[in-house]
Amino acid sequence: MVLYGPVYDIAIIGGGINGAAIARDAAGRGLSVFLCEQDDLAGATSSASTKLIHGGLRYLEKCAFRLVHEGLAEREVLLAAAPHIIRPIRFVLPHHRGLRPRWLLRLGLFIYDHLGGRKLLPPTRTLDLTRDPAGAPIRPEFKRGFEYSDCTVDDSRFVVLTAMDARTHGAAIHPRTRCVIAERERDLWRLSLESAETGAPSVVQARTLVNAAGPWVADVLDHVVHGHAKAHVRLVKGSHIVVRRLFDHDRAYIFQNTDRRIVFAIPYRGDFTLIGTTDEDYHGDPAEVEADNAEVAYLLAAIGDYFRKPVTEDMVVWAYSGVRPLYDDGASEAQEATRDYVLDMETGVGLAPILSVFGGKITTARRLAEHALEKLAPHLKTGKPWTAGASLPGGNFPVDGGADVVRALTAAYPFVTEEHARRLVSAYGTRAPLFLAGHRSMADLGYVFGADLTEAEVAWLMQEEWARTPEDVLWRRSKLGLRFTAEQVAVLDRWMAEARQHVQLPVA
């Protein structure tokens, strides 16, 4: 047999949250890990979520207690690990007299409060919406409601930070690297790779293979691995819209609709409100998914039933869509399909195993990774779980200590305004000073492309976080795309194209 460099313990196809979480956990246990992703990290489903770390209140109706318990328990684990990108938020649930009865909502929220061992987050309370400020933006017929806790997350940064921590522990992370074919050679996998940027081929070998390709998990089995396992995957499209801020307070809403679905309205990036999501079966190329007019109309109509002031199509500043790779449990409706994950192992005597990941969500990715390592344990010396008490890069400060980190940053760098410092801390946490070090003025940070995004920050994102294009910077490493004009994007594009010629880029 011809050898091609080192033999990794685990090769992972897919750079979404599941692939990144498995890479991080495995690398931290001392395993050698290679991860390839055909596009940017979090380039598909993992950047198109509702931006929540939650148990999934609506899943209680489906008696998915294991899934809800795991999600609720993970809220506080993840909040402690990354308080810069994960934050507590209170959700207001107005009682709709024509839908679920109030006693059922109260019971569901009681279970939600106690199922996951809540310690940091405050409990549910009942609201008089005729007096509470949360009632002001919504229609007067909604007089009673409930308020409960969950968390918001910067989903794509969560993936990037997870991949960075995997790299810190020795994992080789290769975005924009497509696995063309994976062949089993008895007790090893041989992966033939191709760079999406240069077209250059390469080969790696590994003792085990993880298929965490998200909505492409079936394609990998059918066309890359030529596996024998049947791919039980159901692609479900979820779309969201972002509009100018609809209310002044910092709480979110969860609305019940007459079709039994729920829609969220969540404060977003200060000046905006995030609204979602839809649930529709999807049969096209996941790379081409987009929110269509019917979905936008559905979301506008759904929240229009609750808000006093009309919310119209011309208020939409951004719409995005993603494809959830759910395990196909035979549910008749897309919104009824299980959100739980399934780990399918295929192996044989003397044969290198492949583990395929179906389903899953951002909230439970860390636990999914632990379960994946349990599955692989008979084939590798996996060691003990370790991620439950470990912070992600920049997250090594108390859950309620964000203001202190901001003050420390502005004290050390007086030329950084408080607003700018808050944005930097919300993205980089305690690592924000790393690209400010040595600078004494904003001018030292170079050209400002827009919305306080400087040359120094973009160079950092290219050097440390695998960013290559304006989309990587503006929509996945940040959401500054909401504040950029087309002209500003063009200037950034030209600068990054030039920088790629001389900025030292990460090789793994």
Wavefront OBJ file of the C-alpha trace (Angstrom):
o trace
v 0.000 0.000 0.000
v 1.233 3.496 -0.855
v 1.294 5.832 2.147
v 0.390 9.507 1.869
v 1.858 11.364 4.825
v 0.500 10.895 8.342
v -2.433 8.614 9.067
v -5.076 10.508 11.057
v -7.219 8.885 13.701
v -10.321 10.646 12.359
v -11.107 12.325 9.051
v -14.235 14.485 9.050
v -16.156 15.601 5.983
v -18.134 18.735 6.799
v -17.314 22.035 8.506
v -20.671 22.863 10.045
v -21.299 22.808 13.779
v -21.426 19.007 14.039
v -18.167 18.448 12.175
v -16.416 21.233 14.077
v -17.676 19.980 17.443
v -16.502 16.421 16.752
v -13.115 17.746 15.613
v -12.744 19.830 18.779
v -13.740 17.051 21.145
v -11.576 14.446 19.431
v -8.494 16.683 19.180
v -8.814 17.597 22.856
v -8.682 13.894 23.705
v -5.335 13.592 21.965
v -6.597 12.086 18.702
v -5.197 13.262 15.378
v -7.970 14.906 13.380
v -8.368 16.102 9.798
v -11.435 18.101 8.772
v -12.297 19.215 5.251
v -15.162 21.461 4.164
v -16.048 22.136 0.535
v -16.860 25.808 1.226
v -16.394 28.160 4.166
v -16.924 26.964 7.720
v -20.623 27.266 8.623
v -21.264 27.947 4.957
v -24.705 26.317 4.863
v -27.163 25.172 7.545
v -25.072 26.264 10.526
v -25.211 29.930 9.508
v -28.927 29.895 8.652
v -30.485 29.092 12.025
v -32.825 31.120 14.235
v -29.703 31.997 16.295
v -30.961 30.256 19.444
v -29.517 27.986 22.101
v -32.728 26.455 23.441
v -34.456 23.314 24.553
v -37.215 23.654 21.978
v -40.416 24.421 23.848
v -42.615 23.180 21.010
v -40.925 19.755 21.025
v -42.638 18.998 24.346
v -45.898 18.573 22.446
v -44.242 15.745 20.527
v -43.070 14.179 23.832
v -39.441 14.578 22.700
v -38.340 14.751 26.324
v -34.812 13.418 25.748
v -34.129 16.023 23.085
v -35.605 18.855 25.163
v -33.760 17.751 28.308
v -30.445 17.635 26.466
v -31.021 21.056 24.905
v -32.046 22.640 28.204
v -29.020 21.216 29.989
v -26.733 22.439 27.211
v -27.992 26.045 27.413
v -26.031 26.759 30.559
v -23.013 24.649 29.593
v -22.652 26.616 26.356
v -23.476 29.948 27.980
v -20.595 29.420 30.414
v -18.284 28.359 27.564
v -18.963 31.325 25.284
v -20.649 34.246 27.086
v -19.416 36.644 24.413
v -21.469 35.041 21.606
v -24.203 33.347 23.675
v -26.513 35.457 25.820
v -29.602 34.915 27.950
v -32.846 36.294 26.608
v -36.412 36.323 27.908
v -39.182 35.150 25.585
v -42.718 36.484 25.824
v -45.462 34.022 24.880
v -48.831 35.792 24.540
v -51.808 33.566 25.249
v -53.935 33.039 22.136
v -57.428 32.098 23.294
v -58.208 30.215 20.095
v -55.175 27.925 20.251
v -53.434 26.062 23.076
v -55.232 26.539 26.432
v -53.517 28.535 29.143
v -53.227 25.533 31.514
v -51.375 23.577 28.816
v -48.909 26.413 28.249
v -48.361 26.764 32.003
v -47.736 23.032 32.325
v -45.343 23.003 29.369
v -43.381 25.916 30.784
v -43.236 24.289 34.230
v -41.681 21.209 32.622
v -39.387 23.444 30.555
v -38.192 25.168 33.730
v -37.369 21.943 35.553
v -36.388 19.389 32.925
v -32.861 20.618 32.274
v -31.468 21.511 35.704
v -31.712 25.289 35.208
v -29.375 27.222 37.544
v -28.220 30.428 35.844
v -31.347 31.423 33.934
v -34.423 32.914 35.654
v -37.686 30.935 35.768
v -40.985 31.419 33.989
v -43.370 34.096 35.161
v -46.900 35.123 34.226
v -47.400 38.489 32.515
v -50.239 40.982 32.526
v -49.747 42.348 29.020
v -52.081 45.277 29.696
v -49.471 46.600 32.140
v -46.142 45.057 31.164
v -44.078 46.968 28.534
v -43.929 43.756 26.486
v -47.621 44.196 25.787
v -47.252 47.641 24.244
v -46.217 46.571 20.685
v -48.775 43.771 20.346
v -52.521 43.854 19.782
v -54.700 44.723 22.798
v -56.657 41.460 22.619
v -53.591 39.672 23.998
v -54.008 40.430 27.675
v -52.173 37.562 29.352
v -48.967 35.784 28.619
v -45.887 34.051 29.968
v -42.188 34.887 30.011
v -39.431 32.246 30.049
v -35.681 31.970 29.451
v -33.537 30.741 26.585
v -30.355 32.026 24.905
v -29.370 33.621 21.631
v -26.186 32.720 19.755
v -24.090 34.002 16.884
v -24.408 30.685 15.090
v -21.682 30.959 12.453
v -19.164 32.422 14.931
v -19.967 29.523 17.221
v -18.817 27.181 14.443
v -15.672 29.192 13.691
v -14.679 29.406 17.361
v -15.271 25.680 17.771
v -13.017 25.007 14.767
v -10.386 27.379 16.153
v -10.372 25.489 19.442
v -10.054 22.224 17.528
v -7.029 23.688 15.743
v -5.549 24.805 19.081
v -5.714 21.181 20.184
v -3.939 20.001 17.036
v -6.714 19.367 14.514
v -5.988 20.118 10.838
v -8.876 22.299 9.615
v -9.180 22.734 5.845
v -12.063 24.858 4.560
v -12.573 25.100 0.790
v -11.288 21.582 0.373
v -13.658 19.119 -1.264
v -13.499 15.386 -0.695
v -13.855 13.995 -4.204
v -13.805 10.351 -3.204
v -13.259 8.342 -0.034
v -12.157 4.764 -0.506
v -11.906 2.119 2.165
v -8.641 0.182 1.986
v -9.301 -2.461 4.631
v -8.488 -0.775 7.955
v -7.873 2.708 6.513
v -9.805 5.356 4.606
v -8.079 7.093 1.715
v -9.538 10.530 0.926
v -8.840 12.171 -2.425
v -9.173 15.927 -1.970
v -9.318 18.994 -4.200
v -8.730 22.624 -3.263
v -11.684 24.801 -4.233
v -9.313 27.766 -4.590
v -6.495 26.284 -6.666
v -7.826 22.953 -7.873
v -4.732 21.266 -6.434
v -5.270 17.609 -5.491
v -4.120 15.971 -2.275
v -4.625 12.737 -0.376
v -4.990 11.933 3.314
v -5.545 8.685 5.167
v -7.453 7.991 8.361
v -8.432 5.100 10.577
v -12.043 6.302 10.853
v -14.271 8.535 8.752
v -17.050 10.847 9.935
v -19.639 12.023 7.423
v -20.906 15.293 8.922
v -21.800 16.899 5.605
v -25.144 18.259 6.785
v -27.608 18.519 3.895
v -25.046 16.733 1.709
v -24.805 13.702 4.028
v -26.703 11.504 1.553
v -24.653 12.784 -1.391
v -21.450 11.849 0.435
v -22.745 8.332 1.048
v -23.985 7.899 -2.514
v -21.286 9.641 -4.557
v -18.158 10.048 -2.409
v -18.099 6.975 -0.210
v -20.407 4.750 -2.267
v -21.680 3.428 1.029
v -24.075 0.600 1.504
v -26.150 2.302 4.194
v -29.434 3.838 3.113
v -29.444 7.570 3.762
v -32.565 8.263 5.835
v -32.421 12.028 5.471
v -35.207 14.529 4.981
v -34.266 17.985 3.791
v -36.435 20.669 5.375
v -36.108 24.301 4.370
v -36.299 27.031 6.992
v -36.382 30.706 6.057
v -36.044 33.892 8.096
v -36.401 37.606 7.522
v -34.783 40.572 9.259
v -36.640 43.877 9.501
v -35.948 47.212 11.160
v -36.518 47.068 14.902
v -40.188 46.510 15.754
v -40.040 47.210 19.502
v -37.802 49.008 21.993
v -37.343 46.482 24.799
v -34.782 43.663 24.863
v -37.156 40.690 25.145
v -38.174 38.383 22.310
v -41.574 36.983 21.341
v -42.744 33.489 20.500
v -46.056 33.526 18.661
v -48.473 30.656 18.114
v -50.036 30.424 14.668
v -53.296 28.884 13.595
v -51.418 26.178 11.640
v -49.882 25.040 14.991
v -46.456 26.345 14.033
v -44.627 28.969 16.050
v -42.753 32.051 14.858
v -40.120 34.007 16.772
v -39.548 37.772 16.752
v -36.135 38.392 18.301
v -34.150 41.610 18.889
v -31.201 41.426 16.525
v -27.974 43.407 16.314
v -29.420 46.443 18.055
v -31.371 47.999 15.208
v -33.212 44.984 13.807
v -35.732 42.231 14.541
v -35.191 38.648 13.374
v -38.351 36.748 12.385
v -38.576 33.019 11.662
v -38.896 30.287 10.783
v -40.703 28.298 8.115
v -40.769 24.507 7.629
v -41.030 23.114 4.110
v -39.714 19.969 2.471
v -36.881 20.768 0.080
v -35.798 18.781 -2.963
v -33.227 21.008 -4.686
v -29.516 21.725 -4.333
v -28.872 22.900 -0.742
v -26.311 25.370 -2.104
v -29.063 27.200 -3.995
v -31.667 27.505 -1.258
v -33.224 30.916 -0.716
v -36.278 32.408 0.946
v -39.090 32.667 -1.577
v -41.912 35.186 -1.765
v -44.450 32.806 -0.262
v -42.294 32.223 2.826
v -41.695 35.933 3.327
v -45.447 36.525 3.017
v -46.136 33.737 5.526
v -43.763 35.221 8.120
v -45.144 38.724 7.641
v -48.719 37.454 7.998
v -47.854 35.401 11.071
v -46.421 38.293 13.038
v -49.010 40.668 11.567
v -51.609 38.775 13.589
v -49.868 39.919 16.783
v -48.272 43.353 16.299
v -50.318 46.539 16.430
v -48.432 48.229 13.612
v -48.330 46.645 10.146
v -45.135 44.822 9.187
v -44.785 44.980 5.424
v -42.492 43.568 2.761
v -40.712 46.888 2.202
v -39.446 46.686 5.812
v -37.417 43.541 5.086
v -33.666 44.296 4.961
v -32.420 40.714 4.713
v -33.878 37.288 4.063
v -31.985 34.033 4.390
v -32.732 30.349 4.178
v -31.101 27.075 5.152
v -31.723 23.375 4.693
v -31.987 21.229 7.806
v -30.772 17.666 7.229
v -33.296 15.918 9.453
v -33.490 12.209 10.037
v -36.427 10.876 8.027
v -38.750 9.325 10.584
v -41.671 9.137 8.162
v -43.510 12.169 9.569
v -46.182 13.383 7.183
v -45.430 17.104 7.617
v -42.068 18.846 7.532
v -42.684 20.570 10.876
v -43.453 17.174 12.450
v -40.120 15.547 11.471
v -37.856 14.814 14.430
v -35.192 17.371 15.329
v -33.239 14.713 17.203
v -29.994 13.381 15.752
v -29.070 9.888 14.658
v -25.514 8.543 14.455
v -25.228 5.655 12.004
v -22.101 3.504 12.113
v -21.112 1.226 9.255
v -18.190 -1.157 9.689
v -17.152 -4.778 9.494
v -14.437 -7.116 10.685
v -11.096 -5.611 9.710
v -12.776 -2.683 7.931
v -12.316 0.996 8.754
v -15.600 2.401 10.123
v -17.652 5.321 8.831
v -19.958 7.285 11.108
v -22.707 9.332 9.419
v -24.462 12.150 11.253
v -28.147 12.736 10.514
v -30.008 15.678 11.993
v -28.903 17.578 15.057
v -29.001 21.250 15.939
v -26.640 23.948 17.143
v -27.724 23.570 20.769
v -26.874 19.885 21.049
v -23.727 19.733 18.876
v -21.372 19.406 21.841
v -23.301 16.423 23.203
v -23.592 14.976 19.703
v -19.796 15.076 19.512
v -19.491 13.200 22.794
v -21.887 10.547 21.525
v -19.959 10.323 18.256
v -16.737 9.643 20.176
v -18.567 6.958 22.165
v -19.521 5.295 18.875
v -15.919 5.448 17.665
v -14.451 4.250 20.978
v -14.210 0.560 19.944
v -11.939 1.618 17.078
v -9.876 4.373 18.765
v -8.471 5.232 22.168
v -10.861 8.109 22.663
v -10.096 9.114 26.236
v -12.561 10.944 28.474
v -15.031 13.745 27.629
v -13.629 17.171 28.464
v -15.618 19.916 26.709
v -18.366 20.420 29.333
v -16.196 22.719 31.447
v -13.998 24.245 28.735
v -14.478 27.727 27.302
v -14.326 28.545 23.615
v -11.726 31.086 22.417
v -12.398 34.440 24.074
v -15.042 33.034 26.405
v -12.920 32.810 29.558
v -14.883 35.318 31.636
v -17.974 35.071 33.861
v -21.427 34.897 32.268
v -22.282 38.302 33.734
v -18.823 39.778 33.137
v -19.174 41.148 29.616
v -19.403 44.768 30.771
v -16.151 44.352 32.690
v -14.405 43.036 29.573
v -15.670 46.049 27.604
v -14.434 48.475 30.267
v -11.043 46.806 30.347
v -10.777 47.093 26.567
v -11.640 50.799 26.451
v -9.266 51.478 29.365
v -6.394 49.769 27.575
v -7.255 51.310 24.184
v -8.917 54.711 24.816
v -9.274 55.383 21.080
v -11.846 52.549 20.850
v -15.337 53.882 21.536
v -17.630 52.009 23.916
v -19.927 50.992 21.051
v -16.977 49.682 19.047
v -15.629 47.871 22.120
v -19.003 46.188 22.726
v -19.028 44.845 19.195
v -15.455 43.576 19.462
v -16.119 41.873 22.792
v -19.341 40.328 21.468
v -17.288 38.729 18.690
v -13.855 38.058 20.202
v -14.398 38.226 23.959
v -11.103 38.413 25.823
v -9.203 37.909 22.558
v -10.179 41.337 21.204
v -6.879 42.934 22.369
v -4.870 40.499 20.239
v -5.312 42.500 17.029
v -5.373 45.864 18.834
v -2.006 45.308 20.519
v 0.648 47.840 19.560
v -1.864 50.329 18.119
v -2.372 53.774 19.650
v -5.113 55.250 17.463
v -7.878 54.270 15.069
v -5.602 55.434 12.262
v -3.130 52.724 13.283
v -5.809 50.110 12.568
v -5.881 51.134 8.916
v -8.723 51.970 6.582
v -12.270 51.730 7.958
v -14.354 49.858 5.390
v -17.608 50.712 7.155
v -19.366 50.137 10.487
v -15.997 50.369 12.358
v -14.552 47.364 10.456
v -10.850 48.102 9.999
v -7.998 46.674 7.948
v -6.441 45.301 11.139
v -9.584 43.331 11.977
v -10.034 41.956 8.472
v -6.376 40.907 8.346
v -6.875 39.143 11.673
v -9.922 37.305 10.326
v -7.916 36.195 7.312
v -4.896 35.130 9.345
v -6.673 33.449 12.248
v -10.222 32.572 11.173
v -9.911 31.321 7.582
v -11.811 34.274 6.037
v -11.233 34.714 2.306
v -14.119 36.800 0.948
v -16.306 39.726 2.042
v -19.161 37.278 2.620
v -16.984 35.338 5.062
v -16.266 38.538 6.984
v -19.600 40.346 6.743
v -22.038 37.464 7.155
v -20.274 34.574 8.911
v -17.559 36.158 11.105
v -19.900 39.076 11.790
v -23.283 40.358 10.640
v -21.908 43.721 9.535
v -23.361 43.042 6.109
v -26.573 44.516 7.520
v -24.770 47.869 7.745
v -22.659 47.818 4.572
v -23.514 49.421 1.249
v -22.741 47.746 -2.073
v -19.930 50.240 -2.625
v -18.342 49.433 0.731
v -18.532 45.706 -0.022
v -16.775 46.308 -3.343
v -13.938 48.202 -1.622
v -13.554 45.382 0.909
v -13.545 42.826 -1.886
v -10.708 44.577 -3.707
v -8.675 44.939 -0.512
v -9.103 41.268 0.414
v -8.186 40.125 -3.084
v -4.946 42.062 -2.790
v -4.374 40.924 0.806
v -4.666 37.286 -0.185
v -1.437 37.743 -2.112
v 0.624 38.715 0.926
v -1.313 38.106 4.158
v -0.126 34.939 5.891
v -3.126 32.621 5.805
v -3.706 29.728 8.206
v -2.676 26.398 6.724
v -4.853 24.329 9.037
l 1 2 3 4 5 6 7 8 9 10 11 12 13 14 15 16 17 18 19 20 21 22 23 24 25 26 27 28 29 30 31 32 33 34 35 36 37 38 39 40 41 42 43 44 45 46 47 48 49 50 51 52 53 54 55 56 57 58 59 60 61 62 63 64 65 66 67 68 69 70 71 72 73 74 75 76 77 78 79 80 81 82 83 84 85 86 87 88 89 90 91 92 93 94 95 96 97 98 99 100 101 102 103 104 105 106 107 108 109 110 111 112 113 114 115 116 117 118 119 120 121 122 123 124 125 126 127 128 129 130 131 132 133 134 135 136 137 138 139 140 141 142 143 144 145 146 147 148 149 150 151 152 153 154 155 156 157 158 159 160 161 162 163 164 165 166 167 168 169 170 171 172 173 174 175 176 177 178 179 180 181 182 183 184 185 186 187 188 189 190 191 192 193 194 195 196 197 198 199 200 201 202 203 204 205 206 207 208 209 210 211 212 213 214 215 216 217 218 219 220 221 222 223 224 225 226 227 228 229 230 231 232 233 234 235 236 237 238 239 240 241 242 243 244 245 246 247 248 249 250 251 252 253 254 255 256 257 258 259 260 261 262 263 264 265 266 267 268 269 270 271 272 273 274 275 276 277 278 279 280 281 282 283 284 285 286 287 288 289 290 291 292 293 294 295 296 297 298 299 300 301 302 303 304 305 306 307 308 309 310 311 312 313 314 315 316 317 318 319 320 321 322 323 324 325 326 327 328 329 330 331 332 333 334 335 336 337 338 339 340 341 342 343 344 345 346 347 348 349 350 351 352 353 354 355 356 357 358 359 360 361 362 363 364 365 366 367 368 369 370 371 372 373 374 375 376 377 378 379 380 381 382 383 384 385 386 387 388 389 390 391 392 393 394 395 396 397 398 399 400 401 402 403 404 405 406 407 408 409 410 411 412 413 414 415 416 417 418 419 420 421 422 423 424 425 426 427 428 429 430 431 432 433 434 435 436 437 438 439 440 441 442 443 444 445 446 447 448 449 450 451 452 453 454 455 456 457 458 459 460 461 462 463 464 465 466 467 468 469 470 471 472 473 474 475 476 477 478 479 480 481 482 483 484 485 486 487 488 489 490 491 492 493 494 495 496 497 498 499 500 501 502 503 504 505 506 507 508
